[in-house]
Amino acid sequence: MTVEQILKRAEKAEGVKWGAKAVQDALAAREELVPKLLEQLNQYYERLQNPHWIPWASIYYLNTNAYRLLALMKETSAYPLLLKGLALPDEQLAYFFPEVMRLIFLKDVLYGSYDGNLEAIEALAADPAVDEIVRERVLWVMGMLGKEGRITREEMLRFTREILEMEKQEENPSVISGAVEAMKPLHLHELILEARYFEIRELLDEWEYEDALDQIFQFDGGPREEWVGTDSKGNRLVEGPTPLERVLLVYRCGRDDPCLCGSGKRFQDCCMQRKKELRKKYPEYKWESEDQIWYELEPIIYPPIENVGDNPGLAVYFPREAIAVDEHAYRGMKIVCRPMEYELTDVENEIGTAELWAAFQGFEQICQERGYQTVLAYDETHMVHFLAASWLNMLKHQLENTGDSRLAAVEKWLATAERED
């Protein structure tokens, strides 16, 4: 593919795929191609300064696809211009990097072309005037760079703390989500109570917080639950591939996407061949569809409570009495909150309800001892994984299904869960 053909391809619609062949051709023509791309990108940025200029679709596709190609080539020379463009006002940003492409490609572009200028990327993430999607994606990428050691843990801890402190005033859910996502790769456990602050105030998705808590305190980095597939008759497969192999079997991944194993390498250069071999080894596995992912009842692995070597356990940050309640609630929620396609057995329903009721008994005892009159008062000091109202509502649902007489006690506490505006 010639330089002209590469440039022509970049003008195609937003879904253009830069496959391995295109990237190889671009790398072969790098000396000629990069200056031409940079010239066009600079011209485009300058023209966008005119608020009355509206580009043709092919022109702004060329802009975004050029950044994508440069990122795949690990070319860093366009990074300063990329950051300047991402800081444009919304009207111009829509033409510089359209929203749909921000959602799909911006993380990979930022990651692939990062030039080591930490101050510049921090300034973009911290600027309240910058688009919230951009700021969220920047924070995600900083976490990925931290995992690789390209940003130190101390730098990530300092900056993420600054962002979370700022968001106590700004209250932007997208930015909060990005900051919490950035905490995961480097296990920034020092900030977990900051994340809980936003979860209690419903500025962070509950399951997102729960996942972050688990990942931050699971230092082995492996999947926390066994994933199983189904055979051609719909029977669940309990034995077979390892958790990582199941991830490779189930999820899609493009040749040039970051590998599913988390190595940071391109899929083609890492586990693509392994995935092909796994497909042959487990032909009965239904991959490529998230609808076919099931969660096996066991094991449900609760994060470590005590310190493991130099790694802290939950007890460093949460009261032990709160952890005792939370472990029951955690197990109960993991059992009863399954995908809709999964039909719980009677035994599973009984186990899930028993775990949630055990959590309720511990919750009531703490409230009586501490003088808490509301669910919210309990959460402020004792929430670990889930808001109490969430698992209490699930317990209510389970008891309603069986006409259980214990329902009234649960409903009494749920009546205190409404937050005053």
C-alpha positions as CSV (number, residue, x, y, z in Angstrom):
1,M,0.0,0.0,0.0
2,T,1.5,3.4,-1.1
3,V,1.5,6.5,1.0
4,E,-1.3,8.0,-1.2
5,Q,-3.4,4.8,-0.7
6,I,-2.9,5.0,3.1
7,L,-4.0,8.6,3.1
8,K,-7.0,7.8,0.9
9,R,-8.1,5.0,3.2
10,A,-7.9,7.4,6.2
11,E,-10.7,9.5,4.6
12,K,-13.1,6.5,4.9
13,A,-15.9,6.3,7.5
14,E,-15.3,6.2,11.2
15,G,-15.1,2.4,11.4
16,V,-12.1,2.1,9.1
17,K,-9.9,-0.7,10.4
18,W,-6.1,-0.5,10.4
19,G,-5.2,-4.1,10.0
20,A,-1.7,-5.6,10.4
21,K,-1.0,-5.2,6.7
22,A,-1.9,-1.5,6.7
23,V,0.3,-0.9,9.8
24,Q,3.2,-2.8,8.3
25,D,2.9,-0.7,5.1
26,A,2.7,2.5,7.1
27,L,5.8,1.5,9.1
28,A,7.7,0.7,5.9
29,A,6.8,4.2,4.6
30,R,7.2,5.9,7.9
31,E,9.9,8.4,6.8
32,E,7.6,9.8,4.0
33,L,4.2,9.2,5.7
34,V,4.6,10.8,9.1
35,P,5.6,14.3,7.9
36,K,2.6,14.3,5.5
37,L,0.2,13.2,8.3
38,L,1.6,15.8,10.6
39,E,1.3,18.5,8.0
40,Q,-2.4,17.6,7.4
41,L,-3.1,17.4,11.1
42,N,-1.6,20.8,11.7
43,Q,-3.5,22.4,8.8
44,Y,-6.7,20.9,10.0
45,Y,-6.2,22.1,13.6
46,E,-5.5,25.7,12.4
47,R,-8.6,25.7,10.2
48,L,-10.7,24.6,13.1
49,Q,-9.8,27.8,14.9
50,N,-12.3,29.5,12.5
51,P,-15.6,28.9,14.2
52,H,-17.5,29.3,10.9
53,W,-15.6,26.6,9.1
54,I,-17.4,23.3,8.9
55,P,-15.3,20.4,7.4
56,W,-16.5,17.7,5.1
57,A,-16.9,14.3,6.8
58,S,-14.0,12.8,4.8
59,I,-11.7,15.6,6.2
60,Y,-12.5,15.0,9.9
61,Y,-12.4,11.2,9.4
62,L,-8.9,11.8,7.9
63,N,-8.0,13.7,11.1
64,T,-9.1,11.1,13.6
65,N,-8.0,8.1,11.5
66,A,-4.6,9.6,11.1
67,Y,-4.2,9.9,14.9
68,R,-5.3,6.3,15.2
69,L,-2.7,5.1,12.6
70,L,0.1,7.1,14.3
71,A,-0.8,5.6,17.6
72,L,-0.7,2.1,16.1
73,M,2.8,3.0,14.8
74,K,3.7,4.2,18.3
75,E,4.5,7.6,16.8
76,T,4.7,10.2,19.5
77,S,5.3,13.4,17.4
78,A,1.6,14.2,17.1
79,Y,0.9,13.9,20.8
80,P,1.2,17.6,21.7
81,L,-1.2,18.6,18.9
82,L,-3.6,15.8,19.9
83,L,-3.8,17.2,23.4
84,K,-4.3,20.7,22.1
85,G,-7.2,19.5,19.9
86,L,-8.8,17.5,22.7
87,A,-9.0,20.8,24.7
88,L,-11.0,22.5,22.1
89,P,-14.6,23.8,22.9
90,D,-17.4,21.3,22.3
91,E,-18.4,22.7,18.9
92,Q,-14.9,22.3,17.4
93,L,-14.1,19.1,19.3
94,A,-17.0,17.5,17.5
95,Y,-15.1,17.9,14.3
96,F,-11.6,17.3,15.7
97,F,-12.5,14.0,17.3
98,P,-16.2,13.1,17.0
99,E,-18.0,11.7,20.1
100,V,-18.5,8.2,18.8
101,M,-14.8,7.9,18.0
102,R,-13.9,9.4,21.4
103,L,-15.9,6.6,23.0
104,I,-14.4,3.8,20.8
105,F,-10.9,4.8,19.9
106,L,-9.6,7.7,22.1
107,K,-8.1,5.4,24.8
108,D,-6.0,3.5,22.3
109,V,-4.9,6.7,20.5
110,L,-3.8,8.4,23.8
111,Y,-2.1,5.2,24.9
112,G,-0.3,4.5,21.7
113,S,1.1,7.9,21.1
114,Y,2.0,9.0,24.7
115,D,5.2,11.0,24.6
116,G,6.1,10.9,28.3
117,N,4.9,14.5,29.0
118,L,3.1,13.8,32.3
119,E,2.5,17.5,33.0
120,A,0.6,18.0,29.7
121,I,-1.7,15.0,30.2
122,E,-2.4,15.9,33.8
123,A,-3.4,19.4,32.7
124,L,-5.9,18.0,30.2
125,A,-7.4,15.6,32.8
126,A,-7.7,18.3,35.4
127,D,-9.3,21.0,33.3
128,P,-13.0,21.3,34.0
129,A,-13.5,23.1,30.7
130,V,-12.4,19.9,28.8
131,D,-15.1,17.5,27.5
132,E,-15.9,14.9,30.2
133,I,-15.5,11.9,27.9
134,V,-12.0,13.1,27.1
135,R,-11.1,13.6,30.8
136,E,-12.5,10.2,31.6
137,R,-10.5,8.5,28.8
138,V,-7.3,10.3,29.8
139,L,-7.6,9.0,33.4
140,W,-8.1,5.5,32.1
141,V,-5.0,5.7,30.0
142,M,-2.9,7.1,32.8
143,G,-3.8,4.0,34.8
144,M,-2.7,1.8,31.9
145,L,0.6,3.8,31.6
146,G,1.1,3.5,35.4
147,K,0.8,-0.3,35.2
148,E,3.6,-0.3,32.6
149,G,5.8,1.9,34.8
150,R,5.7,4.8,32.4
151,I,4.0,6.8,35.2
152,T,5.2,6.0,38.7
153,R,2.8,4.8,41.4
154,E,3.6,7.9,43.5
155,E,2.7,10.2,40.6
156,M,-0.5,8.4,40.0
157,L,-1.4,8.4,43.7
158,R,-0.8,12.1,44.0
159,F,-2.7,13.1,40.8
160,T,-5.7,10.7,41.3
161,R,-6.1,12.1,44.9
162,E,-6.1,15.6,43.5
163,I,-8.7,14.7,40.9
164,L,-11.0,13.1,43.5
165,E,-10.6,16.0,45.8
166,M,-11.5,18.4,43.0
167,E,-14.6,16.3,42.1
168,K,-16.0,16.7,45.6
169,Q,-16.9,20.2,44.3
170,E,-17.3,19.5,40.5
171,E,-19.3,16.2,41.0
172,N,-18.8,15.0,37.4
173,P,-19.7,11.3,37.3
174,S,-17.6,10.6,34.2
175,V,-14.5,12.0,35.6
176,I,-15.0,10.3,39.0
177,S,-15.5,7.0,37.0
178,G,-12.2,7.6,35.1
179,A,-10.3,8.3,38.3
180,V,-11.6,5.2,40.0
181,E,-10.7,3.2,36.9
182,A,-7.2,4.6,37.1
183,M,-6.9,3.3,40.7
184,K,-7.2,-0.3,39.6
185,P,-3.9,-1.1,37.7
186,L,-1.6,0.1,40.5
187,H,-3.9,-1.0,43.4
188,L,-4.2,2.5,44.8
189,H,-5.8,1.2,48.0
190,E,-4.9,4.5,49.8
191,L,-7.8,6.1,47.9
192,I,-10.5,3.5,48.5
193,L,-12.3,5.6,51.1
194,E,-12.3,8.5,48.7
195,A,-14.0,6.3,46.1
196,R,-16.5,5.1,48.7
197,Y,-17.4,8.8,49.4
198,F,-18.7,9.1,45.8
199,E,-20.5,5.8,45.9
200,I,-22.4,6.8,49.0
201,R,-23.4,10.0,47.3
202,E,-24.5,8.1,44.2
203,L,-21.9,9.8,42.0
204,L,-20.3,6.5,41.1
205,D,-22.0,3.3,39.8
206,E,-22.4,0.8,42.6
207,W,-21.1,-2.2,40.6
208,E,-18.2,-0.1,39.2
209,Y,-17.2,0.7,42.8
210,E,-17.6,-2.9,43.9
211,D,-15.4,-4.1,40.9
212,A,-12.7,-1.5,41.7
213,L,-12.7,-2.5,45.4
214,D,-12.2,-6.1,44.4
215,Q,-9.5,-5.4,41.9
216,I,-7.6,-3.1,44.1
217,F,-7.4,-5.7,47.0
218,Q,-6.9,-8.7,44.7
219,F,-3.2,-8.4,44.2
220,D,-2.8,-11.6,42.1
221,G,-4.7,-9.7,39.3
222,G,-6.6,-12.8,38.2
223,P,-10.3,-13.2,37.6
224,R,-12.2,-13.4,40.8
225,E,-14.9,-15.8,39.7
226,E,-14.9,-18.9,37.6
227,W,-16.4,-18.3,34.1
228,V,-18.0,-21.1,32.3
229,G,-19.5,-21.6,28.9
230,T,-22.3,-23.8,27.5
231,D,-22.1,-26.7,25.2
232,S,-24.3,-27.2,22.1
233,K,-27.2,-28.4,24.2
234,G,-27.1,-25.5,26.6
235,N,-25.4,-27.5,29.5
236,R,-23.0,-25.5,31.6
237,L,-19.4,-26.4,31.3
238,V,-17.9,-26.4,34.8
239,E,-14.5,-27.9,33.9
240,G,-12.1,-27.1,31.2
241,P,-10.1,-24.0,30.4
242,T,-8.5,-21.8,33.0
243,P,-10.0,-18.4,33.8
244,L,-7.7,-16.6,31.4
245,E,-8.4,-19.2,28.7
246,R,-12.1,-18.6,29.2
247,V,-11.6,-14.9,28.7
248,L,-9.7,-15.6,25.4
249,L,-12.5,-18.0,24.3
250,V,-15.4,-15.7,25.1
251,Y,-14.4,-12.1,24.2
252,R,-13.7,-10.6,20.8
253,C,-10.4,-8.9,20.2
254,G,-9.1,-7.2,17.0
255,R,-5.6,-8.0,15.7
256,D,-4.3,-4.6,16.7
257,D,-6.2,-4.2,19.9
258,P,-4.4,-4.5,23.3
259,C,-4.3,-8.2,24.2
260,L,-7.0,-9.5,26.5
261,C,-4.4,-10.9,28.9
262,G,-3.4,-7.4,30.0
263,S,0.2,-7.6,28.7
264,G,-0.2,-4.3,26.8
265,K,1.0,-5.9,23.6
266,R,-1.0,-6.1,20.4
267,F,-3.3,-9.1,20.3
268,Q,-1.6,-10.4,17.2
269,D,1.8,-10.3,18.9
270,C,0.5,-12.0,22.0
271,C,-2.4,-14.4,22.5
272,M,-4.0,-14.5,19.1
273,Q,-2.4,-17.9,18.2
274,R,-3.3,-19.2,21.6
275,K,-6.9,-18.3,21.1
276,K,-6.9,-20.3,17.8
277,E,-5.5,-23.3,19.6
278,L,-8.1,-23.0,22.4
279,R,-10.9,-23.0,19.8
280,K,-9.7,-26.3,18.5
281,K,-9.2,-27.7,22.0
282,Y,-12.7,-26.6,23.2
283,P,-14.9,-26.8,20.1
284,E,-18.0,-27.0,22.2
285,Y,-17.4,-23.6,23.7
286,K,-19.6,-20.7,22.6
287,W,-17.3,-17.8,22.2
288,E,-17.7,-14.3,20.7
289,S,-20.9,-13.6,22.6
290,E,-21.2,-12.0,26.1
291,D,-24.7,-13.5,26.3
292,Q,-23.0,-16.9,26.8
293,I,-21.0,-15.9,29.8
294,W,-22.2,-17.5,33.0
295,Y,-21.1,-17.2,36.6
296,E,-20.6,-20.4,38.5
297,L,-21.9,-20.4,42.1
298,E,-18.5,-21.3,43.4
299,P,-16.0,-20.0,44.0
300,I,-17.0,-16.6,45.2
301,I,-13.7,-15.1,46.4
302,Y,-14.0,-12.4,49.0
303,P,-11.0,-10.0,49.0
304,P,-8.3,-10.6,51.7
305,I,-9.3,-9.2,55.1
306,E,-5.8,-9.4,56.7
307,N,-2.6,-8.1,55.2
308,V,-0.9,-10.5,52.7
309,G,2.8,-9.7,52.9
310,D,3.2,-6.0,52.0
311,N,-0.3,-5.8,50.6
312,P,-3.0,-4.5,52.9
313,G,-6.2,-6.3,53.6
314,L,-9.7,-4.7,54.0
315,A,-9.2,-4.4,57.7
316,V,-6.7,-1.6,57.2
317,Y,-9.5,0.6,55.9
318,F,-12.8,-0.8,57.2
319,P,-14.1,-1.8,60.7
320,R,-14.0,-5.5,61.2
321,E,-17.7,-5.5,62.2
322,A,-18.5,-3.9,58.9
323,I,-16.5,-6.5,57.0
324,A,-18.3,-9.3,58.8
325,V,-21.7,-7.9,57.6
326,D,-20.3,-7.1,54.2
327,E,-18.9,-10.6,53.5
328,H,-22.4,-12.1,54.0
329,A,-24.0,-9.4,51.8
330,Y,-21.3,-9.9,49.2
331,R,-21.8,-13.6,48.9
332,G,-25.6,-13.1,48.9
333,M,-25.5,-10.5,46.1
334,K,-23.1,-12.6,44.0
335,I,-25.5,-15.5,44.2
336,V,-28.8,-13.8,43.5
337,C,-27.6,-11.1,41.1
338,R,-27.0,-13.3,38.1
339,P,-27.6,-12.5,34.4
340,M,-31.3,-12.7,33.5
341,E,-30.6,-15.8,31.4
342,Y,-29.5,-17.7,34.5
343,E,-32.3,-19.3,36.4
344,L,-31.5,-19.8,40.1
345,T,-32.1,-23.2,41.6
346,D,-34.1,-23.5,44.8
347,V,-30.9,-24.3,46.7
348,E,-29.1,-21.2,45.3
349,N,-32.1,-19.1,46.3
350,E,-32.0,-20.5,49.8
351,I,-28.3,-19.9,50.2
352,G,-28.5,-16.4,48.8
353,T,-31.3,-15.4,51.1
354,A,-29.6,-17.0,54.1
355,E,-26.4,-14.9,53.4
356,L,-28.4,-11.7,53.0
357,W,-30.4,-12.4,56.2
358,A,-27.1,-13.0,58.1
359,A,-25.9,-9.6,56.8
360,F,-29.2,-8.0,58.0
361,Q,-28.8,-9.5,61.5
362,G,-25.3,-8.1,61.8
363,F,-26.4,-4.8,60.3
364,E,-29.2,-4.4,62.9
365,Q,-26.9,-5.2,65.8
366,I,-24.4,-2.6,64.7
367,C,-27.2,0.0,64.3
368,Q,-28.5,-0.7,67.7
369,E,-25.0,-0.5,69.3
370,R,-24.1,2.6,67.5
371,G,-27.4,4.3,67.7
372,Y,-27.9,4.6,63.9
373,Q,-31.4,5.5,62.9
374,T,-31.1,5.3,59.1
375,V,-29.4,3.2,56.5
376,L,-27.5,6.2,55.3
377,A,-25.9,6.7,58.8
378,Y,-24.7,3.1,58.6
379,D,-23.2,3.5,55.1
380,E,-21.2,6.6,56.1
381,T,-19.0,4.5,58.4
382,H,-19.7,0.9,57.6
383,M,-20.3,0.4,53.9
384,V,-17.6,-1.8,52.3
385,H,-18.8,-3.2,48.9
386,F,-22.5,-2.3,48.6
387,L,-24.8,0.4,49.8
388,A,-27.0,-1.2,52.5
389,A,-30.1,-0.2,50.6
390,S,-29.0,-2.3,47.6
391,W,-28.6,-5.6,49.4
392,L,-31.6,-4.8,51.7
393,N,-33.7,-4.4,48.6
394,M,-32.5,-7.6,47.2
395,L,-33.3,-9.3,50.5
396,K,-36.7,-7.8,50.4
397,H,-37.2,-9.2,46.9
398,Q,-36.1,-12.7,48.0
399,L,-38.5,-12.6,51.1
400,E,-41.4,-11.3,49.0
401,N,-41.1,-14.3,46.7
402,T,-41.6,-16.7,49.6
403,G,-44.1,-14.7,51.7
404,D,-41.5,-14.7,54.5
405,S,-42.6,-13.1,57.8
406,R,-39.2,-11.4,58.2
407,L,-40.1,-9.0,55.4
408,A,-41.5,-6.3,57.8
409,A,-38.2,-5.9,59.6
410,V,-36.4,-5.3,56.3
411,E,-39.0,-2.9,55.0
412,K,-38.8,-0.8,58.2
413,W,-35.1,-0.1,57.6
414,L,-35.6,0.5,53.8
415,A,-38.0,3.2,54.7
416,T,-35.0,5.2,56.2
417,A,-32.9,4.8,53.0
418,E,-34.2,7.8,51.0
419,R,-31.7,10.6,50.6
420,E,-32.8,14.2,51.2
421,D,-31.9,16.5,48.3
